[in-house]
Amino acid sequence: MILIREFRDKDAFYRFLKDKVGVFFREAEERSFEGLNRVIYLEKEKIDPQKIHECARWACLHIFHNEDRYALSGTEAQIRKFCSCLVKSNRDVATEILESLIRYRKKAFRLQYREKILPLGIKTAIMGVLNVTPDSFSDGGMYTEPKKAVERAVKMVEEGAEIIDIGGESTRPGSQRVSFEEELRRVLPVLREVRKELPNVWISIDTYKAEVARICLEEGADIINDISGGTFDEEMFRVVSQYHCPYIMCHIKGRPEEWKSMPIVYEDVMQEIIEWFGDRLSSLRAMGYKGTVLLDPGIGFGKLPEHNVEILKRFNELKIFGLPTVVGVSRKSFIGLILEGLLKKKTQPAERLYGSLGALAYAVTMGACVVRVHDVGPTREFLAVLDSIRTYHEF
């Protein structure tokens, strides 16, 4: 397992050394300035520590080691030099590190499907939320009539949405699952009319049911947005592999109907997400899938508020896969809890626009390519300025 971390603050690196690597607190404090570079974190068994230390010394890398855990800190040039040494004794690990660095540095992507192309990375793409459900946490019941749903889709595209994400089942905490037939009854009429009204827009279907995905792809949908990453329906990977459509793989822990009662515990939330994605991507590719996967860390999906904040803070670590990423924070409850805790202000979901923009801003600067939002117009203006600053002199 490999992680790539970046630290801009010595105190953050001190905590990492002490808590993650197990370095004694006095040494961690004395050496904490050494981590203000890129850090490669390894958990590897059956690897010769002596060779790791020899190559680190040769490359002038700072190294921290405890049992099978290693943290290597330095510039990318030093890390590459380290790998040129390590390749002589452990080609697999050296290659894995170098490939991870190459993927991590990738900035531009594109979606291509059904004669449509959507560049990602330079300009952040907006995915507009269209819930055709009676019980979604923010807009439940507002667009259950197909005519109103289509009008809403048209308005979001006019405001700047490149993707319309149609969902027929609420996944708010405590919500109950609906049948395959009921979900299709809600989604299909809207999908057909939106496809007719907006022939060139990207349409995503928010579902974890393989048969719903298959039928909607036949009806003209372009993207499957699966909150379960293929874990709720084992046939999902077969369906997306058959169509090779873009697939949003979302991390989840537990199920929506369990979140209010289940204990939600992570030792390291981002490490667990990255390991989970690695396993799921391997399973999907084993099916012969050749489309584009977009990774969504699943803000709020089996996470406590502190987990959501840490995911946003460390969002750039998802770049290790070299895949486009999606962030969905719009109007979520953790934003309301922050506003209540810091500003003593209770909010309803529709009143969390500014908080939502603040949360997605950090993720976008850390590499998020697509933002899933309810408030398309204000988000478009916000991103126009943010993207201009973020990409200035970079592309």
Secondary structure, 3 states (H helix, E strand, C coil): CEEEEECCCHHHHHHHHHHHHCCCHHHHHHCHHHHCCEEEEEECCCCCHHHHHHHHHHHCCEEEEECCEEEEEECHHHHHHHHHHHCCCCHHHHHHHHHHHHHHCCCCEEEEECCEEEEECCCCEEEEEEECCCCCCCCCCCCCCHHHHHHHHHHHHHHCCCEEEEECCCCCCCCCCCCHHHHHHHHHHHHHHHHHHCCCCEEEEECCCHHHHHHHHHCCCCEEEECCCCCCCCCHHHHHHHHCCCEEEECCCCCHHHCCCCCCCCCCHHHHHHHHHHHHHHHHHHCCCCCCEEEECCCCCCCCHHHHHHHHHCHHHHHHHCCCEEECCCCCHHHHHHHHHHHCCCCCHHHCHHHHHHHHHHHHHCCCCEEEECCHHHHHHHHHHHHHHHCCCCC
